[in-house]
Amino acid sequence: MGLESLTVTGLRCLKEAALAPAPGINLITGRNASGKTSLLEAIFLLGRGRSFRTARREAMIREGADSLRSVGRLSDGRVLGVEVTRSGWSARSGGEPVGQLALLAEILPVQLLDPDVHRLVQDGPGERRRYLDWATFHVKPGFLEAWRSYQRALRQRNAALKARQGRASLEIWERALADSGRVLDSLREATIEMLAEPVDEAACRLLGTHLRLVYRPGQGAGQDLAEALALHRDRDLRAGMTQVGPHRADVSLLLDDHRARGWVSRGQQKLVAAALILGQARLLGPMWRNRGILLVDDPAAELDRERCEGLLKLISELPFQVFLTALEADGLPGMPAARRFHVEQGRVVEVV
């Protein structure tokens, strides 16, 4: 299991809350604005070092408080804690400082399925790149180094473009950008191949149709990145930024050869996105062993009873510790909860 205990202080409406979750499915009920989603946010913070609801630290901190803390005891006995102040964040694992967010993701892998998950389908390429990179980070050990190398070269080329430096200077960074970009594209494409089967299986169960993932690099099909950078150099100089490369890549989502974006309904978008998340979780599960956590916020939203039951059944089969929220337990048909908690006005009690 991921967490044996969780203590939260100063996060939104949660002045102080504590719970001891079960290894399996944990159901959190309560009225709207009671603090259910804030509990999921506290767990997400432990595994990602950030919120899934806001990019503003101040918005997370309880009114009148100077900071918030989320502290969890892991199944291996380690204590993992994150503190967020109005000026920054800090984290410790087993008493030792954690300096990089990527380390939190390795210690406590967390997946999220929330009411905004449809954005993975409907929004721009950035959402789908983050989805793909999260999986690639876990399945391809060289990904983080390649991504950082690419980002460094990208910043340097963009700075050279803005300064309108000469061709010789630009070519230096283009070589570095092309070298790291090729590696990045290769790792992403390999991850797409690994995701194909579990994602398609989840889609067939949730939607009754096949879902295919196609990686679209950030340059023309079949075009080498170095050639694309040279070809677009003048255009990039006018724009003052690099407009081709892996930072512009996308993942096409094809339902029976139709692009899902703009073609399916809002409820279907949620199911497509759920297939992506749960298929990814199934791929990563063996690598995470007993450390993986799945957070599911209001799974019944925008789904009829039959679709909701199918989604919950798929969730219940995953080898993870699961935290689900709902207004009432009856709102999640057929979901067997190992432990139940109720949240009211920021207070958490276990339902016996």
Number of C-alpha atoms within 10 A of each C-alpha: 19 27 27 17 16 22 18 22 21 22 26 20 20 25 17 15 20 19 17 16 23 20 19 20 21 21 27 29 25 21 14 13 14 19 25 30 23 20 27 22 22 27 27 24 22 28 25 22 23 21 20 15 13 10 10 11 17 19 14 24 23 17 14 7 15 13 21 25 22 25 24 26 19 20 15 12 11 14 19 25 26 25 19 23 16 15 9 10 16 16 22 17 19 13 11 10 12 17 12 12 15 14 15 23 18 16 19 23 22 25 20 20 19 20 15 12 20 21 16 24 26 19 12 12 18 15 16 22 19 13 16 21 19 15 21 24 20 19 17 14 11 14 22 16 14 19 19 13 17 25 17 15 21 23 15 19 25 20 16 19 23 15 11 15 13 10 13 9 14 21 16 13 20 25 15 18 25 22 17 23 27 19 18 26 22 14 20 25 19 14 22 20 12 16 23 18 17 19 27 21 18 26 24 15 17 23 18 10 13 17 25 20 18 14 19 17 25 19 19 12 8 7 11 13 24 19 13 18 23 15 12 13 22 13 14 20 18 11 13 18 18 21 18 19 24 25 19 15 19 20 22 18 22 16 20 11 10 14 15 19 20 12 12 16 12 16 15 19 21 26 25 29 24 26 25 27 23 24 23 24 26 18 21 18 18 12 12 20 12 19 22 26 28 26 23 22 22 20 21 21 14 15 16 10 13 10 18 21 19 15 23 19 17 17 20 17 9 18 21 26 22 26 24 26 28 23 18 13 18 9 17 21 15 14 18 15 18 13 18 20 19 23 24 16 15 20 16 22 14 15 11 6
